Amino acid sequence: MSDVNDPTDLANNRELIADLSRFAEGVLTEQQIRRKWRHLDTSVWDAPDDALVDAVEAERVRRVRSGRAAREKAQNLAVQAPDILGTIMTNDGNSPRHRIEAAKELRVVADNGPEVAPAANVEKFLIRIDLGGGETFTYPNNSDATPPQKLLPIKQDGDDDGVV
C-alpha cells in the first residue's frame, strides 16, 4: 500500500483531485474537504506540490468544459429553492399573487413526476417490416402488441405511381 502523503500518489488520486476541484469551484467547503481527507499531512494543505496543483487545475478545466461544474453548483442552489419559496409563500407582507406563485412552484418541486408513474402508463410500440411475398417481421413478437393501423408502401426504384 502506498503512502497517502506521497505527493506523487496525491497527483494521481482522482478522487482527491475531483474534491479539490469542487472546493476551488465553491461546490464543497474547506471543512468538508479537510474532514474527508483528514489523514493527509498538514504540509499537503500548506504547500501542495506543483504536480497536484496542475492536476487540480486540469480537472477544473475538464469539469467546466463538460458542464459538470455548473450542474453541481445548480444542484446545490436548487436545494435552497424550497426554503426561499416557503419564505415568500408564508410572508404576509408579500402580495397574494407572489405567494400563490411560490405555492405553485413549491408544488412542482415537491412532485416526483414521472419517476413514480406506474409502468402501465408506458407507451407501447410495434415495429412491423414487410419483407415482401406476404412475409412480415414484427418486433416485439408478442400477442398483446397492437398492430399498426396501416402501413404506407415504400417507393421502389422505377416506381412512378407518386406514392412515397
BELLINUR-V152864 format. One record per residue. RES is the residue in three letters. SS is DSSP state (helix for helix, strand for strand, loop for the rest). PHI is phi as a letter, one per 20 degrees, with the letter a starting at -180 (999 if undefined). OMEGA is omega in whole degrees, 0 to 359 (NA if undefined). Layout:
# BELLINUR-V152864
res:RES ss:SS phi:PHI omega:OMEGA
res:RES ss:SS phi:PHI omega:OMEGA
This chain:
# BELLINUR-V152864
res:MET ss:loop phi:999 omega:183
res:SER ss:loop phi:e omega:179
res:ASP ss:loop phi:f omega:182
res:VAL ss:loop phi:f omega:179
res:ASN ss:loop phi:e omega:179
res:ASP ss:loop phi:f omega:183
res:PRO ss:helix phi:g omega:180
res:THR ss:helix phi:f omega:179
res:ASP ss:helix phi:f omega:181
res:LEU ss:helix phi:f omega:180
res:ALA ss:helix phi:f omega:178
res:ASN ss:loop phi:d omega:180
res:ASN ss:loop phi:e omega:185
res:ARG ss:helix phi:g omega:182
res:GLU ss:helix phi:f omega:178
res:LEU ss:helix phi:f omega:181
res:ILE ss:helix phi:f omega:178
res:ALA ss:helix phi:f omega:179
res:ASP ss:helix phi:f omega:178
res:LEU ss:helix phi:f omega:175
res:SER ss:helix phi:f omega:178
res:ARG ss:helix phi:f omega:177
res:PHE ss:helix phi:f omega:181
res:ALA ss:helix phi:f omega:180
res:GLU ss:helix phi:e omega:181
res:GLY ss:loop phi:n omega:179
res:VAL ss:loop phi:e omega:177
res:LEU ss:loop phi:d omega:178
res:THR ss:loop phi:e omega:177
res:GLU ss:helix phi:f omega:179
res:GLN ss:helix phi:f omega:179
res:GLN ss:helix phi:f omega:180
res:ILE ss:helix phi:f omega:182
res:ARG ss:helix phi:f omega:179
res:ARG ss:helix phi:f omega:181
res:LYS ss:helix phi:f omega:184
res:TRP ss:loop phi:d omega:185
res:ARG ss:loop phi:f omega:180
res:HIS ss:loop phi:f omega:180
res:LEU ss:loop phi:f omega:178
res:ASP ss:loop phi:f omega:181
res:THR ss:helix phi:f omega:179
res:SER ss:helix phi:f omega:177
res:VAL ss:helix phi:f omega:181
res:TRP ss:helix phi:f omega:185
res:ASP ss:helix phi:f omega:183
res:ALA ss:loop phi:b omega:180
res:PRO ss:loop phi:f omega:181
res:ASP ss:loop phi:f omega:184
res:ASP ss:helix phi:f omega:181
res:ALA ss:helix phi:f omega:179
res:LEU ss:helix phi:f omega:179
res:VAL ss:helix phi:f omega:179
res:ASP ss:helix phi:f omega:180
res:ALA ss:helix phi:f omega:179
res:VAL ss:helix phi:f omega:180
res:GLU ss:helix phi:f omega:177
res:ALA ss:helix phi:f omega:178
res:GLU ss:helix phi:f omega:177
res:ARG ss:helix phi:f omega:179
res:VAL ss:helix phi:f omega:180
res:ARG ss:helix phi:f omega:181
res:ARG ss:helix phi:f omega:178
res:VAL ss:helix phi:f omega:182
res:ARG ss:helix phi:f omega:180
res:SER ss:helix phi:e omega:181
res:GLY ss:loop phi:n omega:182
res:ARG ss:helix phi:f omega:181
res:ALA ss:helix phi:f omega:180
res:ALA ss:helix phi:f omega:179
res:ARG ss:helix phi:f omega:181
res:GLU ss:helix phi:f omega:177
res:LYS ss:helix phi:f omega:179
res:ALA ss:helix phi:f omega:178
res:GLN ss:helix phi:f omega:178
res:ASN ss:helix phi:f omega:179
res:LEU ss:helix phi:f omega:180
res:ALA ss:helix phi:f omega:178
res:VAL ss:helix phi:f omega:180
res:GLN ss:helix phi:e omega:185
res:ALA ss:helix phi:g omega:180
res:PRO ss:helix phi:f omega:178
res:ASP ss:helix phi:f omega:180
res:ILE ss:helix phi:f omega:179
res:LEU ss:helix phi:f omega:178
res:GLY ss:helix phi:f omega:178
res:THR ss:helix phi:f omega:179
res:ILE ss:helix phi:f omega:184
res:MET ss:helix phi:f omega:185
res:THR ss:helix phi:e omega:180
res:ASN ss:loop phi:e omega:181
res:ASP ss:loop phi:f omega:180
res:GLY ss:loop phi:f omega:179
res:ASN ss:loop phi:f omega:180
res:SER ss:loop phi:f omega:179
res:PRO ss:helix phi:g omega:180
res:ARG ss:helix phi:f omega:180
res:HIS ss:helix phi:f omega:180
res:ARG ss:helix phi:f omega:179
res:ILE ss:helix phi:f omega:179
res:GLU ss:helix phi:f omega:177
res:ALA ss:helix phi:f omega:178
res:ALA ss:helix phi:f omega:178
res:LYS ss:helix phi:f omega:181
res:GLU ss:helix phi:f omega:176
res:LEU ss:helix phi:f omega:178
res:ARG ss:helix phi:f omega:179
res:VAL ss:helix phi:f omega:180
res:VAL ss:helix phi:f omega:183
res:ALA ss:helix phi:f omega:182
res:ASP ss:loop phi:f omega:179
res:ASN ss:loop phi:f omega:175
res:GLY ss:helix phi:m omega:188
res:PRO ss:helix phi:f omega:180
res:GLU ss:helix phi:f omega:181
res:VAL ss:helix phi:d omega:180
res:ALA ss:loop phi:f omega:180
res:PRO ss:loop phi:f omega:182
res:ALA ss:helix phi:f omega:182
res:ALA ss:helix phi:f omega:181
res:ASN ss:helix phi:e omega:181
res:VAL ss:loop phi:f omega:180
res:GLU ss:loop phi:f omega:178
res:LYS ss:loop phi:d omega:178
res:PHE ss:loop phi:c omega:180
res:LEU ss:loop phi:c omega:176
res:ILE ss:strand phi:d omega:180
res:ARG ss:strand phi:c omega:182
res:ILE ss:strand phi:d omega:177
res:ASP ss:strand phi:e omega:183
res:LEU ss:strand phi:e omega:181
res:GLY ss:strand phi:n omega:180
res:GLY ss:loop phi:m omega:179
res:GLY ss:loop phi:m omega:181
res:GLU ss:strand phi:e omega:179
res:THR ss:strand phi:c omega:174
res:PHE ss:strand phi:d omega:182
res:THR ss:strand phi:c omega:175
res:TYR ss:strand phi:c omega:352
res:PRO ss:loop phi:f omega:183
res:ASN ss:loop phi:e omega:177
res:ASN ss:loop phi:c omega:188
res:SER ss:loop phi:f omega:183
res:ASP ss:loop phi:e omega:178
res:ALA ss:loop phi:f omega:180
res:THR ss:loop phi:e omega:180
res:PRO ss:loop phi:f omega:179
res:PRO ss:loop phi:f omega:182
res:GLN ss:loop phi:f omega:181
res:LYS ss:loop phi:b omega:177
res:LEU ss:loop phi:e omega:177
res:LEU ss:loop phi:e omega:179
res:PRO ss:loop phi:f omega:178
res:ILE ss:loop phi:e omega:182
res:LYS ss:loop phi:f omega:178
res:GLN ss:loop phi:e omega:175
res:ASP ss:loop phi:g omega:179
res:GLY ss:loop phi:n omega:177
res:ASP ss:loop phi:f omega:178
res:ASP ss:loop phi:c omega:182
res:ASP ss:loop phi:e omega:175
res:GLY ss:loop phi:n omega:180
res:VAL ss:loop phi:e omega:179
res:VAL ss:loop phi:e omega:NA
